[in-house]
């Protein structure tokens, strides 16, 4: 059994079973390993959307300064190793083998205790901590898997806590209301540790209240820092940033959609907060880090003929952001939409912002059990627009063949969106290993 096969042998979160809320198994493993997480400086990032992009901006800026940065994200879009990198270099098979050899007896020992067998994500989280400790990184940019309070990543006390937006997602686990979900996200806030957030409304009130209860400074988008775009187009965007210690004008990013300026703004604010904690970060590195950041599957242009965009808008807020970006960048034009979502998502709410922008829709599914049935999703599309041409495909490859025909006949760009697992399969069509 290879290292990756061993990791995949554990229970996975599948939206119904396989998840075991609580930190007991993480703590038990880390205790037996000598508490390696206490050697590391973490920047902990939670939220509904924008976590991966924010993490990528932040890690890239810090790397341009010259810091050695570990980046932990999920799920992967290209290959398994993507989720654990140091200095932009993914963990290798040899490094995985070595760490698994050390970790395996510890996992077996913990599994035999009253706390039970760890999940796959818990094993991955401990494995990554060991990797970053061995690499002696200066910072770990540490993305939550799901929620925050009981997420496997929440065993650390970070230098900063970052919370992106908060929306209705994973309600079966995190709660039915924004207040409940925000409380789970705010669970990453630690006593005295500053928190920065781009959340708003009732979610922001929950985060502010949690920060106050923990004696943590809370810096919010709109009040303590903000961004204002001055230019946008297919080549990228430019925005001005103001913060609690100054301003930066004409910052450039190549990621598309106004929501990306918000994610970038949060990363810049985190850098300013780190400077206040005594970690030097120069303006040139902020600019260079932002300008060079790319993140797969987030409004990613993968072909020009036809123009083809991949975007992992897997929940209502993500779909709204995608819809806004399409209206900006393709005004007065409609698209051929490929969509595939997980069965446990708020599917009508994901479809609603995108169906009015579509000239035709091809419904497909990722190759995994959690995927919604294509016929059911097709019916939901039809309920939103009974006149819209809707095709179905049982594989992502078949969906692209059908969509390419539609795009040629209608003269439309092609947009593929939904589950990140489906986006991963789509990327493999354009970037085979």
C-alpha atoms as one frame of an Amber mdcrd trajectory, in Angstrom:
protein
   0.000   0.000   0.000   1.435   3.375  -1.036   1.434   6.383   1.287  -1.460
   7.964  -0.617  -3.432   4.710  -0.605  -2.942   4.506   3.159  -4.191   8.084
   3.607  -7.238   7.379   1.437  -8.048   4.265   3.470  -9.503   6.392   6.272
 -13.078   7.647   6.507 -13.697  10.723   4.403 -16.181  13.492   4.871 -18.871
  12.747   2.291 -21.646  15.073   3.403 -23.474  12.385   5.360 -21.003  10.175
   7.206 -17.290   9.929   7.737 -16.975  13.214   9.610 -16.227  13.090  13.318
 -16.476  16.564  14.853 -14.035  17.203  17.649 -10.327  17.717  18.205  -9.615
  14.733  20.463  -7.988  12.571  17.787  -5.842  15.451  16.509  -4.688  16.270
  20.022  -3.939  12.614  20.771  -1.807  12.215  17.645   0.074  15.480  18.153
   0.728  14.691  21.817   2.334  11.370  20.877   4.452  13.117  18.226   5.847
  15.680  20.674   3.437  18.550  19.855   5.211  19.624  16.636   2.538  22.275
  15.905   3.893  24.342  18.792   7.117  24.884  16.821   5.262  26.619  13.982
   3.746  30.055  13.335   0.288  29.705  11.791  -1.973  32.102   9.902  -5.368
  30.396  10.235  -7.944  31.067   7.491 -11.650  30.154   7.647 -14.738  31.249
   5.711 -17.299  30.098   3.181 -15.700  31.333  -0.053 -12.369  32.896  -0.910
 -10.233  30.922   1.550  -8.001  29.346  -1.071  -7.456  32.581  -2.990  -6.745
  34.537   0.196  -4.283  31.872   1.338  -2.564  31.941  -2.025  -2.204  35.747
  -2.026  -0.852  35.712   1.514   1.611  32.866   0.970   2.875  34.425  -2.257
   3.501  37.812  -0.641   5.399  36.246   2.254   7.484  34.153  -0.149   8.430
  37.290  -2.086   9.686  38.810   1.161  11.971  35.794   1.502  10.138  33.842
   4.174   9.842  30.069   3.898   6.083  29.448   3.780   4.062  26.275   4.160
   0.653  26.339   2.456  -2.119  23.905   3.446  -5.305  23.936   1.347  -8.108
  21.602   0.265  -9.358  20.029  -1.855  -6.657  19.616  -4.472  -7.455  20.459
  -8.098  -4.520  18.989 -10.010  -2.846  16.342  -7.875  -2.934  15.157  -4.283
   0.412  16.759  -3.453  -0.937  20.273  -4.204  -2.523  20.593  -0.788   0.842
  20.610   1.031   3.551  22.883  -0.342   6.594  24.735   0.958   7.840  27.763
  -0.939   5.490  26.888  -3.776   6.941  23.376  -4.104   4.592  20.459  -3.440
   5.427  17.683  -1.027   7.209  14.825  -2.827   6.407  11.105  -2.833   9.620
  10.448  -0.928   8.705  12.990   1.765   5.217  11.489   2.007   6.656   7.996
   2.421   9.016   9.109   5.188   6.352  10.957   7.164   3.757   8.191   6.763
   6.304   5.685   8.104   6.602   7.844  11.238   2.900   8.627  11.507   1.376
   5.220  10.843   2.132   3.575  14.232   0.880   6.701  16.011  -2.396   6.609
  14.106  -2.812   2.903  14.881  -2.168   3.569  18.560  -4.716   6.393  18.710
  -7.277   4.342  16.766  -7.109   1.692  19.488  -8.040   4.202  22.222 -11.430
   5.551  23.268 -11.151   8.542  20.873 -11.330   6.187  17.895  -9.847   6.124
  14.420  -8.867   9.462  12.832 -10.475  10.627   9.601  -8.559  11.177   6.374
  -8.488  14.947   6.864  -7.170  14.560  10.403  -4.372  12.309   9.174  -3.578
  14.816   6.428  -3.512  17.715   8.865  -1.064  15.994  11.204   1.027  14.815
   8.252   1.289  18.378   6.962   2.319  19.698  10.387   5.149  17.161  10.458
   6.191  18.207   6.951   6.261  21.916   7.802   8.122  21.273  11.054  10.770
  19.226   9.210  11.119  21.993   6.631  11.458  24.583   9.440   9.130  27.013
   7.703   8.761  30.598   8.926   4.966  30.611   8.528   2.191  28.148   7.782
  -0.807  29.543   5.882  -3.377  27.142   7.293  -6.778  26.766   5.625  -9.660
  25.142   7.483 -11.355  22.149   5.929 -14.930  22.730   7.077 -16.265  25.222
   9.595 -13.693  26.150  12.190 -14.569  25.445  15.812 -14.362  21.652  15.500
 -12.288  21.544  12.303  -9.127  19.436  12.439  -6.995  22.525  11.837  -8.234
  24.223  15.014  -5.616  22.622  17.265  -3.220  25.525  16.657  -2.850  28.940
  18.255  -2.050  31.196  15.292  -0.423  34.593  14.997  -3.554  35.799  13.179
  -7.015  34.468  12.425  -8.589  35.376   9.079 -12.258  34.854   8.225 -13.448
  35.508   4.684 -17.160  35.808   3.903 -19.795  33.667   5.615 -22.651  32.117
   3.631 -25.074  29.216   3.742 -23.040  26.102   3.029 -22.635  22.703   4.729
 -25.813  23.448   6.675 -26.295  19.811   7.686 -23.114  20.113   9.738 -22.593
  23.801  10.519 -26.173  24.927  11.135 -29.226  26.277   9.309 -28.661  30.003
   9.868 -25.901  32.493   9.114 -25.556  33.092  12.851 -24.905  29.410  13.529
 -22.461  29.055  10.628 -20.642  32.253  11.611 -20.285  30.942  15.166 -18.577
  27.821  13.793 -16.226  29.902  11.627 -15.515  32.247  14.539 -14.453  29.212
  16.554 -10.922  29.681  15.184 -10.564  32.926  17.178  -8.148  32.404  20.076
  -7.712  34.572  23.187  -5.698  37.669  22.396  -5.057  36.694  18.770  -6.073
  39.411  16.268  -8.804  38.480  13.785  -9.321  40.047  10.349 -12.488  39.494
   8.354 -14.362  40.424   5.196 -17.662  39.100   6.581 -20.643  41.430   6.853
 -24.132  41.645   8.324 -25.191  39.216  11.034 -22.111  37.062  10.452 -19.848
  40.012  11.197 -21.746  40.716  14.415 -21.134  37.138  15.555 -17.415  37.416
  14.719 -17.100  40.754  16.535 -18.848  39.356  19.590 -16.617  36.262  19.646
 -13.512  38.426  19.271 -14.615  40.628  22.166 -15.229  37.578  24.355 -11.678
  36.421  23.607 -10.074  39.822  24.084  -9.019  39.766  20.444  -8.662  42.820
  18.239 -11.127  42.576  15.329 -10.262  44.308  12.036 -13.089  44.451   9.511
 -13.383  45.108   5.794 -15.005  48.470   5.167 -14.052  49.995   8.511 -10.422
  49.085   9.222  -9.309  48.226   5.681 -10.897  48.332   2.224 -10.263  48.142
  -1.511 -11.514  50.234  -4.422 -11.066  49.081  -8.002  -9.776  51.505 -10.603
  -9.548  49.099 -13.564 -10.651  45.613 -14.552 -10.564  43.449 -17.655  -9.555
  40.020 -18.909  -5.895  40.863 -18.307  -6.459  41.530 -14.592  -7.490  44.221
 -12.128  -6.044  47.240 -10.344  -7.227  48.514  -6.978  -6.326  50.963  -4.244
  -6.042  49.690  -0.690  -6.424  51.607   2.532  -5.777  50.171   5.933  -5.221
  50.815   9.595  -1.619  51.947   9.057  -1.621  53.535   5.597  -2.574  53.226
   1.936  -1.293  51.435  -1.139  -2.358  52.629  -4.577  -2.573  50.821  -7.902
  -2.133  47.272  -6.627  -2.426  44.764  -9.456  -3.818  41.239  -9.512  -4.417
  38.895 -12.417  -7.252  36.942 -10.832 -10.659  38.041 -12.127 -13.873  39.220
 -10.486 -14.380  42.026  -7.966 -14.518  39.465  -5.156 -10.820  38.801  -5.774
  -9.936  42.382  -4.865 -11.672  41.736  -1.535  -9.683  38.528  -0.992  -6.464
  40.341  -1.907  -7.373  43.186   0.427  -7.689  40.729   3.318  -4.258  39.288
   2.535  -2.717  42.779   2.474  -4.380  43.593   5.802  -2.915  40.406   7.271
   0.530  41.483   6.102   0.086  44.836   7.790  -0.997  43.090  10.995   2.088
  40.865  10.790   4.271  43.944  10.497   2.712  45.256  13.689   3.709  41.951
  15.329   7.318  42.515  14.285   7.576  40.611  10.992   8.988  42.899   8.266
   7.064  42.927   4.958   8.089  45.475   2.350   5.743  47.158  -0.110   7.574
  45.796  -3.156   6.934  42.236  -1.980   3.253  42.982  -1.389   2.944  44.283
  -4.944   4.948  41.481  -6.525   3.196  38.787  -4.494  -0.272  39.989  -5.440
   0.605  40.501  -9.113   1.994  36.990  -9.544  -0.712  35.057  -7.660  -2.838
  32.556  -9.564  -5.230  29.990  -8.113  -6.525  27.101 -10.179 -10.242  26.765
 -10.774 -11.162  30.288  -9.724 -12.430  32.112 -12.822  -9.568  30.439 -14.642
  -9.325  30.899 -18.421  -8.142  27.562 -19.826  -8.796  28.019 -23.577  -9.514
  30.775 -26.090 -11.382  28.985 -28.888 -13.975  28.911 -27.600 -13.196  31.122
 -24.622 -13.448  28.653 -21.721 -13.605  29.540 -18.035 -13.490  27.181 -15.039
 -14.822  28.393 -11.702 -15.574  26.359  -8.583 -18.742  28.227  -7.612 -20.184
  25.441  -5.481 -22.512  27.431  -3.199 -24.949  30.355  -3.598 -22.448  33.085
  -2.687 -19.860  31.661  -5.077 -22.430  31.513  -7.885 -23.404  35.128  -7.239
 -19.757  36.201  -7.460 -19.332  34.237 -10.696 -22.484  35.792 -12.139 -21.266
  39.292 -11.277 -17.885  38.620 -12.923 -19.558  37.298 -16.086 -21.804  40.339
 -16.333 -18.758  42.600 -16.023 -16.446  40.768 -18.407 -19.019  39.516 -20.924
 -21.605  42.303 -21.005 -24.624  41.629 -23.202 -23.344  38.110 -23.964 -24.599
  34.736 -22.836 -22.581  31.587 -22.215 -22.873  27.855 -22.620 -22.876  26.655
 -19.032 -21.537  23.301 -17.832 -22.664  22.652 -14.276 -22.189  19.793 -11.830
 -22.850  20.059  -8.098 -22.864  17.948  -4.963 -26.214  16.540  -3.830 -25.979
  18.190  -0.402 -25.711  21.721  -1.818 -28.430  24.351  -2.157 -28.732  23.549
  -5.863 -31.544  25.937  -6.943 -29.743  28.809  -5.207 -26.495  27.918  -7.009
 -28.270  27.816 -10.373 -30.360  30.973  -9.952 -27.614  33.597 -10.628 -26.257
  31.674 -13.628 -29.251  30.385 -15.596 -30.254  33.915 -16.789 -26.739  34.320
 -18.237 -26.891  31.047 -20.169 -27.760  30.360 -23.816 -27.643  26.607 -23.118
 -26.817  24.397 -20.147 -25.073  21.030 -19.992 -25.587  19.266 -16.663 -22.969
  16.729 -15.593 -21.507  15.215 -12.428 -18.145  14.524 -10.854 -17.104  10.901
 -10.621 -17.945  10.516  -6.942 -20.963   9.327  -4.918 -21.811  12.739  -3.456
 -22.581  14.169  -6.897 -26.160  15.193  -7.595 -27.981  13.170 -10.268 -27.873
  14.964 -13.610 -31.562  14.440 -14.382 -32.578  16.042 -11.104 -30.340  19.064
 -11.653 -31.595  19.368 -15.244 -35.160  19.558 -13.934 -34.134  22.347 -11.575
 -32.603  24.274 -14.486 -35.810  23.833 -16.473 -37.862  25.076 -13.519 -35.889
  28.317 -13.659 -36.209  28.709 -17.471 -38.468  26.300 -19.325 -37.289  27.599
 -22.747 -33.582  27.110 -22.113 -31.899  24.211 -23.980 -30.678  21.725 -21.352
 -28.494  18.705 -22.152 -27.189  16.041 -19.811 -23.912  14.116 -19.675 -22.835
  11.403 -17.265 -19.171  12.400 -17.424 -17.286  15.674 -17.483 -15.529  14.732
 -20.730 -18.863  14.075 -22.436 -20.192  17.372 -21.090 -17.353  19.279 -22.699
 -17.949  17.582 -26.048 -21.612  18.579 -25.982 -20.867  22.076 -24.717 -18.232
  22.699 -27.394 -20.815  21.867 -30.063 -23.310  24.250 -28.476 -20.675  26.987
 -28.132 -19.776  26.692 -31.821 -23.401  26.736 -32.961 -24.389  29.645 -30.723
 -21.125  31.597 -30.905 -20.872  31.694 -27.114 -18.092  31.380 -24.536 -18.100
  28.265 -22.372 -18.223  28.396 -18.567 -17.829  25.311 -16.384 -18.816  25.659
 -12.744 -19.954  23.847  -9.617 -18.193  21.296  -7.443 -14.433  21.667  -7.067
 -14.187  17.917  -7.621 -15.871  18.402 -10.999 -13.587  21.349 -11.768 -10.612
  19.115 -10.991 -11.812  16.615 -13.606 -12.371  19.465 -16.071  -8.851  20.842
 -15.569  -7.412  17.411 -16.303  -8.922  17.645 -19.786  -6.889  20.798 -20.477
  -3.795  20.046 -18.380  -3.241  16.278 -18.425  -0.507  15.045 -16.104
